[in-house]
Amino acid sequence: MTTTPKAFYTGPASGTLQITTSLLKECKYLIQAKLTHQKILVLGLAHCVTDLIGAYITCNAPAYATKLLERLEPLPYSLFWWNALMRRAIRSGLPNEVLVLHLQMHRLGWRPDHYTFPFVLKACGELSSFRLGASVHAVVCSSGFNGNVFVCNALVTMYGRCSALGNAQKMFDEVFNRGIGDVVSWNSIVSAYSQNGESKNALNMFGRMMKDLSARPNAFSLVNILPVCGSMGLSMWGKEVHGFAVRNGFNEDVYVGNAIVDMYSKCELMDEADKVFGQMKVRDVVSWNAMVTAYSHVGRFEDAIGLFEKMSNEKIELNVVTWSAVIAGFAQRGLGYEALNVFRQMLGCGIDPNVVTLVSLLSGCASAGALLQGKEAHCYAIKCVLNQDMKDQEEDLMIINGLIDMYAKCKGLKMARKMFDLIEPKEKNVVSWTVMIGGYAQHGEANDALLLFHQMLGQHNYQRPNAFTMSCALMACAHLGALRFGKQIHAYVIRNEHDSTTPFVSNCLIDMYCKSGDIGDAQVVFNKMKHKNFVSWTSLMAGYGMHGHGKEALQVFDDMRKVGMVPDGVTFVVLLYACSHSGLIDEGIRYFSDMTKDYGVTPTAEHYACMVDLLGRAGRLCEALKLISDMPMEPTPIVWFSLLSGCRIHGNVEVGEYAANRLSKLDLQNDGSYTLLSNMYANAKRWKDVARIRYMMKHTGIKKRPGCSWVQGKEGTTTFFVGDRRHPRSQQIYELLASLIERIKAIGYVPETSFALHDVDDEEKGDLLFEHSEKLALAYAILTTPLGTPIRITKNIRVCGDCHNAMTYISKIIEHEIILRDSSRFHHFKNGSCSCKGYW
């Protein structure tokens, strides 16, 4: 290529070898084009140069074509080849190359035409570069092409791709003010709004388009607007567009047909989608994928698998979208192992998974708790997807977020945190934070969840929490009973209007307030909700139940029915729980009887467990045994545990031993059942049996959870264990507690030594009871809480009977309401009485 330009234009006009235009067009390989180029140079055939440029472009050798163009004079008829090079670069996904070519043109003195600018503007849009796009717009105006409809439509599209919707609308308005607008102009502005999530504006512009008689919608217009209808669930709009397509014959177009199927499926109108699919004369793989994906999305998984198998039988191409849809369907149903099997089949067919495939696979492993399979997916991601050259960093982040979620849900929190920490702070998105916070919250690491949430808020505005993040943080607050932190989050929610747009945030607020001991604020949140769903009603009902307000829970149930909500099995579990914890025996029995007869709900093991608990608390142990024997299914551990708990309350050792024996046959490695049986033996002063149970626990490696109580204050959470003396104010705590015990003894308190489960005399038992964690937490709270402010204590296991009795007396002599949450329920102590009314 060192030959001077003169060599192209001088030399003999003919030779022994005639090189024609047709010969150049037949060049399919670069070597052929180079040989032909050599002969042109030798023979000096100037008239073949432009055809040679075309041959190089055809052979995918743009550099050679550009070198030739650089040696040509800037003539209008040769501009076609610059445009051809730009067209090739755009189609090859090389927008930067288009901009380089455009600069070369200007430098060499070529003048762009109305075909050039659309390619350049498309490149700016692909790069989402508003600055470059605006600069090209200026060149368009200075070149006099701002009155060309093709260029103006390209400007509208470019601004839309750069999310500059104001500029796109302004450009669109200018087009129609000049009277040059066409259907492409309308399609461009509708697409601009649609691509940027401005669905309402997209629909508004499409409605205006329908009224413009000079630019009737075409097939592209319908393909543009139907996804908007689907994403917003506007089935009536979608049906109108469908009707327009049928009346104008556009439904015969396979792209329009696919868009209609997709719209109906997103509106969850699968019968209509199936009908349209069946009527399509021409279907492509997109048509089949739309149906498979739709069936997976709405949960009709058998239909999705059936269609998938039909595609295989009919030899229809199964591409990555098809496989991903089936994997996602398995994942949504928690069938992680099946999802992994499909993934292996996919690899066996030579199909490379994309990001959606891997994220769906990881989701399936997470829902099934399949840690080993999740690790396999992780290995594949490392080898074949992550850290690849020219890889989209956002796609890498999607996979890493999926890995964090998988490890967290499979209880591999340490590995999840390692993955989280590998992401640079500026690279973390809101999903990264949310899945990690959610992982901690769901697996009992509430303190870590709230600490991470605090760190997220402390970042330099890299990411702000969304509604899902709030829900995870509120879940952690509910677990700890952290009312102060929960209220701070509530304030953030109100400021950012998450409660008005997302009902699940309000539902989490109700749950947080209920579990933090403030049922009044839970009711306030419920009352302010504009859109209450099933979870809203159930959460409030459960809250009243755990606070022992059974009558109020029943009233919520009645109100729920009045607004047309149909109770299901979950509703009745909550209702029976409320009756059990409030002593509403007859009401509980009636609802258990009516749930099948009046509501068509078949009792499950959970319902029977609630009934056994209700009868056991009331001392009706024979009825509870009869109910268990009549169960249509095998009693679960929770049923026998409920019976054992009733036996512990009422001292029925014989029935308690029977329940404990049945639990042992189920191989339940739970400290609770052993502890209950040991306590029951201790109450009956059967110390040898107590020793036997403790030996069994030691021999089998079962450890009793130590009693632990914590109290929320201005300085955070303070935790106490039995006999704890680690606190800096320990001496003051013990002195105050001793004083309180002496004062309440003077007004009738007698230590219930039966709850000191050791074979020692009563005086020593009294000393043991004195050091219980909930008493220490109460003394500390009295020292640090302003007068009149409620004291909130949480205990990890059930409160002991003596502490309950002592707190009842203490509430008579202090100016605080004591709100105690144990593993079973809430107790509100005030003026010498408890909200449980002794029924706990």
ZAMARGU-4260 file (C-alpha; in steps of 0.2 Angstrom, whole numbers, plus 5000, padded with zeros to 4 digits):
<rodrens>
0) 5000/5000/5000 | 5015/5012/4998 | 5010/5015/4980 | 5006/5034/4976 | 4989/5039/4972
5) 4994/5043/4954 | 4997/5024/4951 | 4978/5022/4953 | 4974/5033/4939 | 4988/5031/4926
10) 4993/5016/4915 | 4986/5007/4900 | 4967/5008/4898 | 4966/4989/4894 | 4976/4973/4895
15) 4976/4955/4892 | 4966/4953/4908 | 4950/4962/4908 | 4944/4966/4926 | 4926/4969/4927
20) 4914/4975/4941 | 4906/4958/4942 | 4923/4950/4945 | 4926/4961/4961 | 4908/4958/4967
25) 4913/4939/4967 | 4927/4941/4979 | 4922/4932/4995 | 4939/4931/5004 | 4952/4944/5008
30) 4966/4935/4998 | 4955/4936/4982 | 4952/4955/4985 | 4971/4958/4988 | 4975/4948/4972
35) 4962/4958/4962 | 4969/4974/4970 | 4986/4970/4964 | 4980/4967/4946 | 4971/4984/4946
40) 4988/4992/4951 | 4997/4984/4938 | 4985/4988/4924 | 4981/5005/4931 | 4962/5003/4930
45) 4956/5019/4939 | 4937/5015/4936 | 4938/4999/4947 | 4944/5008/4963 | 4926/5011/4970
50) 4921/4993/4967 | 4937/4987/4975 | 4932/4997/4991 | 4915/4987/4991 | 4925/4971/4989
55) 4935/4975/5004 | 4920/4979/5014 | 4912/4963/5009 | 4927/4953/5014 | 4926/4962/5031
60) 4942/4972/5029 | 4937/4989/5033 | 4955/4995/5036 | 4959/4992/5017 | 4943/5000/5012
65) 4947/5016/5022 | 4965/5017/5015 | 4958/5018/4998 | 4945/5031/5003 | 4958/5042/5010
70) 4966/5043/4993 | 4950/5048/4983 | 4944/5065/4980 | 4929/5070/4991 | 4916/5068/4978
75) 4897/5066/4982 | 4895/5049/4973 | 4909/5041/4982 | 4902/5046/4999 | 4891/5030/4998
80) 4907/5020/5004 | 4909/5030/5019 | 4891/5027/5024 | 4893/5009/5019 | 4908/5008/5032
85) 4898/5016/5045 | 4883/5004/5042 | 4895/4989/5044 | 4902/4996/5060 | 4885/4999/5068
90) 4879/4982/5063 | 4895/4974/5070 | 4891/4983/5087 | 4906/4995/5085 | 4899/5013/5088
95) 4916/5020/5092 | 4922/5015/5075 | 4908/5025/5067 | 4914/5041/5077 | 4932/5038/5071
100) 4926/5036/5053 | 4916/5052/5055 | 4931/5062/5061 | 4941/5055/5047 | 4928/5061/5034
105) 4929/5079/5041 | 4948/5079/5042 | 4949/5074/5023 | 4936/5087/5018 | 4921/5075/5015
110) 4904/5082/5018 | 4892/5071/5027 | 4874/5069/5019 | 4857/5064/5026 | 4862/5046/5026
115) 4878/5049/5036 | 4871/5058/5051 | 4858/5044/5056 | 4873/5032/5057 | 4883/5044/5068
120) 4868/5048/5079 | 4864/5030/5082 | 4882/5027/5087 | 4880/5041/5100 | 4864/5033/5106
125) 4873/5016/5108 | 4886/5024/5119 | 4873/5034/5128 | 4884/5049/5126 | 4873/5065/5127
130) 4889/5076/5125 | 4894/5068/5108 | 4876/5067/5102 | 4873/5086/5106 | 4889/5090/5097
135) 4883/5080/5081 | 4867/5089/5083 | 4876/5106/5081 | 4885/5100/5066 | 4868/5094/5059
140) 4861/5112/5061 | 4877/5120/5054 | 4876/5108/5039 | 4858/5112/5035 | 4851/5095/5038
145) 4840/5100/5053 | 4825/5100/5040 | 4828/5082/5035 | 4815/5070/5042 | 4827/5056/5042
150) 4841/5065/5052 | 4828/5073/5064 | 4820/5056/5068 | 4838/5050/5072 | 4840/5064/5083
155) 4824/5060/5093 | 4830/5042/5094 | 4848/5047/5100 | 4841/5058/5114 | 4830/5045/5120
160) 4844/5032/5121 | 4854/5045/5131 | 4839/5047/5143 | 4837/5065/5138 | 4819/5064/5136
165) 4816/5083/5137 | 4827/5085/5122 | 4819/5071/5113 | 4802/5078/5115 | 4808/5096/5110
170) 4816/5088/5094 | 4800/5079/5090 | 4789/5095/5092 | 4801/5104/5080 | 4799/5090/5067
175) 4780/5092/5067 | 4780/5111/5068 | 4790/5110/5052 | 4777/5099/5045 | 4789/5085/5040
180) 4784/5072/5054 | 4780/5054/5048 | 4776/5038/5057 | 4794/5035/5061 | 4794/5051/5071
185) 4780/5045/5081 | 4788/5028/5083 | 4805/5036/5089 | 4797/5047/5103 | 4786/5032/5109
190) 4801/5021/5109 | 4811/5035/5119 | 4798/5035/5133 | 4796/5016/5133 | 4815/5012/5134
195) 4817/5025/5149 | 4802/5017/5159 | 4791/5032/5156 | 4776/5020/5151 | 4763/5033/5154
200) 4771/5046/5142 | 4773/5032/5130 | 4755/5028/5130 | 4750/5046/5129 | 4761/5049/5114
205) 4754/5033/5106 | 4736/5039/5109 | 4741/5055/5100 | 4748/5046/5086 | 4732/5036/5084
210) 4723/5053/5081 | 4735/5059/5068 | 4728/5054/5052 | 4743/5058/5042 | 4754/5045/5051
215) 4744/5029/5054 | 4753/5016/5065 | 4763/5002/5056 | 4769/4985/5063 | 4784/4993/5071
220) 4772/5005/5081 | 4763/4990/5088 | 4779/4981/5092 | 4784/4997/5101 | 4768/4999/5112
225) 4763/4982/5116 | 4777/4979/5128 | 4772/4995/5137 | 4754/4988/5139 | 4762/4972/5146
230) 4774/4979/5158 | 4760/4990/5166 | 4747/4976/5166 | 4735/4986/5155 | 4726/4972/5147
235) 4712/4983/5140 | 4724/4994/5131 | 4733/4979/5125 | 4717/4972/5118 | 4713/4988/5109
240) 4730/4987/5101 | 4727/4969/5097 | 4710/4973/5089 | 4719/4987/5078 | 4732/4974/5072
245) 4718/4962/5067 | 4708/4975/5058 | 4723/4981/5048 | 4731/4964/5045 | 4746/4967/5056
250) 4743/4951/5066 | 4750/4941/5051 | 4767/4949/5055 | 4777/4937/5066 | 4785/4951/5076
255) 4768/4959/5080 | 4761/4941/5084 | 4776/4938/5096 | 4773/4955/5104 | 4754/4951/5107
260) 4758/4935/5115 | 4771/4943/5126 | 4759/4957/5131 | 4745/4944/5136 | 4757/4934/5146
265) 4764/4948/5156 | 4745/4953/5160 | 4744/4935/5165 | 4730/4931/5153 | 4737/4915/5147
270) 4722/4908/5139 | 4722/4923/5127 | 4741/4922/5124 | 4739/4903/5120 | 4725/4907/5108
275) 4735/4920/5098 | 4750/4908/5098 | 4739/4894/5091 | 4732/4906/5077 | 4749/4912/5071
280) 4753/4905/5054 | 4771/4909/5055 | 4781/4906/5072 | 4799/4908/5075 | 4809/4903/5090
285) 4805/4919/5098 | 4786/4914/5098 | 4790/4898/5107 | 4801/4906/5119 | 4788/4919/5123
290) 4776/4905/5128 | 4788/4895/5138 | 4794/4910/5147 | 4776/4916/5150 | 4771/4899/5157
295) 4786/4899/5169 | 4782/4916/5175 | 4764/4913/5180 | 4768/4897/5188 | 4760/4885/5175
300) 4776/4875/5175 | 4769/4859/5168 | 4763/4869/5153 | 4781/4876/5151 | 4789/4859/5152
305) 4776/4852/5139 | 4780/4866/5127 | 4799/4864/5130 | 4797/4845/5126 | 4786/4849/5110
310) 4800/4861/5104 | 4812/4847/5106 | 4801/4834/5097 | 4797/4846/5082 | 4816/4850/5080
315) 4813/4868/5084 | 4829/4877/5089 | 4831/4878/5108 | 4842/4894/5111 | 4848/4901/5127
320) 4832/4910/5130 | 4822/4894/5130 | 4834/4885/5141 | 4835/4900/5153 | 4816/4900/5154
325) 4814/4882/5160 | 4829/4884/5172 | 4820/4900/5179 | 4804/4890/5181 | 4812/4876/5191
330) 4821/4890/5201 | 4804/4899/5205 | 4797/4882/5212 | 4812/4879/5223 | 4818/4864/5213
335) 4836/4868/5213 | 4842/4851/5208 | 4831/4850/5193 | 4837/4867/5188 | 4855/4861/5188
340) 4850/4845/5178 | 4843/4856/5164 | 4858/4867/5165 | 4869/4852/5162 | 4858/4846/5147
345) 4860/4864/5140 | 4879/4863/5141 | 4878/4846/5133 | 4869/4853/5118 | 4883/4866/5116
350) 4873/4881/5121 | 4883/4894/5131 | 4873/4901/5146 | 4870/4919/5148 | 4869/4930/5163
355) 4850/4927/5165 | 4854/4908/5165 | 4867/4908/5178 | 4857/4920/5189 | 4841/4909/5188
360) 4852/4894/5192 | 4859/4902/5207 | 4841/4907/5212 | 4836/4889/5211 | 4850/4883/5222
365) 4846/4896/5234 | 4828/4892/5236 | 4832/4873/5238 | 4846/4876/5250 | 4857/4867/5238
370) 4874/4873/5243 | 4884/4860/5234 | 4876/4863/5218 | 4877/4882/5221 | 4896/4879/5222
375) 4896/4870/5206 | 4888/4885/5198 | 4900/4896/5206 | 4915/4886/5198 | 4907/4887/5181
380) 4905/4906/5183 | 4923/4908/5188 | 4929/4897/5173 | 4918/4903/5159 | 4910/4920/5163
385) 4917/4931/5177 | 4933/4942/5173 | 4932/4939/5155 | 4940/4951/5143 | 4928/4964/5135
390) 4915/4958/5148 | 4901/4969/5154 | 4905/4973/5172 | 4887/4975/5176 | 4884/4957/5170
395) 4898/4952/5182 | 4890/4961/5196 | 4873/4952/5193 | 4881/4935/5194 | 4891/4940/5210
400) 4875/4947/5218 | 4867/4930/5213 | 4881/4921/5222 | 4879/4932/5238 | 4861/4928/5238
405) 4864/4909/5235 | 4877/4908/5249 | 4867/4918/5261 | 4851/4908/5259 | 4861/4892/5260
410) 4868/4898/5277 | 4885/4901/5270 | 4885/4918/5277 | 4904/4919/5279 | 4907/4915/5260
415) 4893/4927/5256 | 4901/4941/5265 | 4918/4937/5257 | 4909/4939/5240 | 4901/4955/5246
420) 4918/4962/5252 | 4926/4958/5235 | 4916/4971/5226 | 4923/4988/5227 | 4913/5000/5237
425) 4909/5011/5221 | 4904/4995/5211 | 4891/4989/5224 | 4873/4992/5219 | 4858/4992/5229
430) 4855/4973/5225 | 4872/4969/5233 | 4868/4978/5249 | 4850/4971/5250 | 4855/4952/5247
435) 4868/4953/5260 | 4857/4962/5273 | 4843/4951/5269 | 4854/4935/5271 | 4859/4941/5289
440) 4841/4945/5294 | 4834/4929/5288 | 4847/4918/5297 | 4846/4926/5314 | 4861/4938/5312
445) 4850/4953/5315 | 4864/4964/5323 | 4875/4961/5308 | 4861/4965/5297 | 4858/4982/5305
450) 4876/4986/5306 | 4878/4983/5287 | 4862/4994/5284 | 4870/5008/5295 | 4886/5006/5284
455) 4875/5007/5268 | 4867/5024/5274 | 4885/5030/5279 | 4892/5028/5261 | 4895/5043/5251
460) 4878/5042/5242 | 4885/5028/5231 | 4868/5018/5234 | 4853/5022/5243 | 4841/5009/5251
465) 4826/5004/5241 | 4810/4996/5247 | 4817/4979/5248 | 4832/4985/5258 | 4820/4993/5270
470) 4810/4977/5272 | 4826/4967/5276 | 4832/4980/5289 | 4814/4980/5297 | 4815/4961/5298
475) 4831/4962/5308 | 4823/4976/5319 | 4808/4964/5322 | 4820/4950/5327 | 4829/4960/5340
480) 4814/4970/5346 | 4824/4986/5341 | 4810/4998/5342 | 4821/5014/5342 | 4830/5009/5326
485) 4814/5003/5319 | 4806/5020/5321 | 4821/5028/5313 | 4819/5017/5298 | 4800/5021/5298
490) 4805/5040/5297 | 4816/5036/5282 | 4802/5026/5274 | 4790/5041/5276 | 4802/5054/5269
495) 4806/5043/5254 | 4787/5038/5251 | 4791/5019/5251 | 4776/5016/5262 | 4764/5024/5250
500) 4770/5014/5234 | 4775/4997/5241 | 4763/4988/5253 | 4776/4975/5258 | 4786/4989/5267
505) 4770/4994/5277 | 4768/4975/5281 | 4785/4974/5288 | 4782/4990/5298 | 4767/4981/5306
510) 4777/4966/5310 | 4791/4976/5317 | 4780/4986/5328 | 4771/4970/5334 | 4787/4961/5338
515) 4795/4976/5346 | 4780/4978/5359 | 4771/4993/5351 | 4755/4985/5345 | 4747/5003/5345
520) 4759/5010/5332 | 4756/4994/5322 | 4737/4998/5321 | 4741/5015/5316 | 4752/5009/5301
525) 4738/4997/5296 | 4725/5011/5297 | 4735/5022/5286 | 4738/5009/5272 | 4729/5014/5256
530) 4730/4996/5249 | 4729/4982/5262 | 4733/4965/5256 | 4731/4948/5264 | 4748/4949/5273
535) 4743/4966/5280 | 4728/4958/5289 | 4737/4943/5295 | 4752/4952/5302 | 4740/4963/5312
540) 4730/4948/5318 | 4746/4939/5323 | 4752/4954/5332 | 4737/4955/5343 | 4738/4936/5346
545) 4756/4937/5352 | 4752/4952/5364 | 4738/4941/5372 | 4724/4952/5364 | 4713/4938/5358
550) 4697/4948/5357 | 4705/4961/5346 | 4713/4947/5335 | 4696/4940/5332 | 4689/4957/5328
555) 4703/4959/5314 | 4697/4943/5307 | 4679/4948/5306 | 4684/4965/5298 | 4695/4955/5286
560) 4680/4945/5281 | 4669/4960/5279 | 4680/4968/5266 | 4679/4952/5255 | 4696/4944/5260
565) 4694/4925/5260 | 4704/4917/5275 | 4716/4902/5271 | 4726/4890/5281 | 4738/4903/5287
570) 4724/4914/5293 | 4717/4900/5304 | 4735/4896/5311 | 4736/4914/5317 | 4718/4914/5323
575) 4720/4898/5333 | 4737/4904/5340 | 4728/4920/5346 | 4715/4910/5355 | 4728/4899/5363
580) 4738/4913/5370 | 4722/4922/5377 | 4713/4908/5385 | 4699/4909/5372 | 4696/4890/5373
585) 4678/4889/5366 | 4681/4901/5352 | 4697/4891/5347 | 4687/4875/5346 | 4673/4883/5336
590) 4685/4891/5323 | 4694/4874/5321 | 4677/4866/5318 | 4671/4879/5306 | 4687/4881/5296
595) 4683/4865/5285 | 4664/4867/5286 | 4662/4885/5282 | 4678/4890/5273 | 4684/4874/5265
600) 4701/4874/5273 | 4708/4857/5277 | 4717/4856/5294 | 4736/4853/5293 | 4748/4848/5306
605) 4751/4866/5311 | 4732/4868/5315 | 4732/4852/5325 | 4748/4859/5335 | 4739/4875/5339
610) 4724/4865/5345 | 4734/4854/5356 | 4743/4869/5363 | 4726/4878/5366 | 4719/4862/5375
615) 4736/4859/5384 | 4737/4876/5392 | 4719/4874/5398 | 4724/4858/5407 | 4712/4848/5395
620) 4726/4835/5392 | 4715/4820/5389 | 4706/4830/5375 | 4722/4835/5368 | 4728/4816/5367
625) 4711/4811/5359 | 4714/4825/5346 | 4731/4819/5342 | 4725/4801/5340 | 4712/4807/5328
630) 4724/4816/5317 | 4723/4810/5298 | 4742/4812/5297 | 4757/4807/5307 | 4759/4820/5321
635) 4774/4831/5319 | 4787/4836/5332 | 4778/4852/5335 | 4762/4843/5340 | 4771/4832/5353
640) 4781/4847/5359 | 4764/4857/5362 | 4758/4842/5372 | 4774/4841/5382 | 4773/4860/5386
645) 4755/4858/5393 | 4761/4844/5404 | 4775/4855/5411 | 4762/4869/5415 | 4750/4857/5424
650) 4763/4845/5431 | 4756/4829/5422 | 4772/4819/5422 | 4764/4803/5415 | 4757/4811/5399
655) 4773/4822/5398 | 4784/4806/5398 | 4773/4799/5384 | 4775/4815/5373 | 4794/4815/5376
660) 4795/4797/5371 | 4786/4800/5355 | 4798/4815/5352 | 4813/4804/5355 | 4807/4792/5342
665) 4807/4806/5329 | 4825/4808/5332 | 4822/4827/5336 | 4839/4834/5342 | 4831/4849/5351
670) 4836/4855/5368 | 4818/4862/5371 | 4810/4845/5374 | 4823/4839/5385 | 4823/4855/5395
675) 4804/4854/5397 | 4805/4836/5403 | 4819/4840/5415 | 4809/4855/5422 | 4794/4844/5425
680) 4804/4831/5434 | 4812/4845/5445 | 4794/4851/5449 | 4790/4834/5455 | 4806/4833/5465
685) 4812/4818/5454 | 4830/4823/5455 | 4837/4806/5448 | 4826/4808/5433 | 4833/4826/5431
690) 4851/4819/5432 | 4846/4806/5419 | 4839/4818/5407 | 4855/4829/5409 | 4866/4814/5406
695) 4857/4810/5390 | 4859/4828/5384 | 4877/4827/5387 | 4879/4810/5380 | 4870/4815/5364
700) 4879/4832/5362 | 4863/4842/5365 | 4867/4859/5374 | 4854/4869/5383 | 4853/4886/5376
705) 4858/4898/5390 | 4845/4911/5395 | 4849/4928/5388 | 4840/4945/5390 | 4843/4961/5382
710) 4836/4979/5384 | 4836/4993/5371 | 4842/5010/5377 | 4849/5026/5371 | 4867/5019/5371
715) 4861/5004/5361 | 4858/4986/5366 | 4864/4979/5383 | 4864/4960/5385 | 4863/4950/5401
720) 4866/4931/5405 | 4861/4922/5421 | 4873/4928/5435 | 4881/4941/5424 | 4893/4953/5432
725) 4902/4959/5417 | 4893/4976/5416 | 4903/4991/5422 | 4887/4996/5433 | 4885/4978/5439
730) 4886/4983/5458 | 4872/4996/5456 | 4862/4983/5446 | 4863/4970/5460 | 4860/4982/5474
735) 4845/4989/5465 | 4838/4972/5462 | 4841/4967/5480 | 4831/4982/5486 | 4817/4979/5474
740) 4816/4960/5480 | 4815/4966/5498 | 4801/4979/5494 | 4790/4967/5484 | 4792/4953/5498
745) 4785/4966/5510 | 4769/4967/5499 | 4767/4948/5496 | 4780/4942/5484 | 4786/4924/5488
750) 4800/4917/5477 | 4793/4902/5467 | 4808/4890/5471 | 4801/4877/5460 | 4808/4886/5445
755) 4826/4884/5452 | 4829/4867/5445 | 4843/4861/5457 | 4842/4849/5471 | 4847/4862/5484
760) 4837/4870/5499 | 4825/4884/5496 | 4836/4898/5502 | 4849/4893/5489 | 4835/4892/5476
765) 4830/4910/5480 | 4848/4916/5477 | 4848/4906/5460 | 4832/4914/5455 | 4839/4932/5460
770) 4852/4931/5446 | 4840/4927/5431 | 4845/4937/5416 | 4828/4945/5414 | 4829/4952/5432
775) 4846/4959/5429 | 4840/4967/5413 | 4825/4975/5422 | 4836/4982/5435 | 4848/4990/5422
780) 4833/4997/5413 | 4826/5005/5428 | 4843/5013/5431 | 4845/5020/5414 | 4827/5024/5408
785) 4818/5041/5412 | 4803/5040/5423 | 4787/5035/5414 | 4795/5028/5399 | 4791/5010/5395
790) 4805/4997/5398 | 4807/4984/5384 | 4816/4968/5387 | 4818/4953/5376 | 4822/4936/5381
795) 4828/4922/5370 | 4819/4908/5379 | 4802/4908/5389 | 4802/4919/5404 | 4802/4908/5420
800) 4787/4908/5432 | 4796/4917/5446 | 4803/4931/5436 | 4785/4933/5429 | 4778/4934/5446
805) 4792/4946/5452 | 4789/4958/5438 | 4771/4958/5441 | 4775/4964/5459 | 4789/4976/5454
810) 4777/4985/5441 | 4767/4990/5457 | 4781/5000/5464 | 4790/5008/5449 | 4784/5021/5437
815) 4787/5011/5421 | 4777/4999/5411 | 4787/4983/5408 | 4786/4975/5391 | 4794/4958/5391
820) 4795/4948/5375 | 4800/4930/5377 | 4801/4916/5364 | 4783/4913/5365 | 4773/4930/5367
825) 4773/4947/5375 | 4769/4951/5393 | 4764/4969/5397 | 4767/4972/5416 | 4758/4987/5423
830) 4751/4992/5441 | 4753/4975/5447 | 4745/4965/5433 | 4751/4957/5417 | 4742/4957/5400
835) 4742/4938/5399 | 4731/4937/5414 | 4741/4922/5420 | 4737/4912/5405 | 4754/4909/5397
</rodrens>
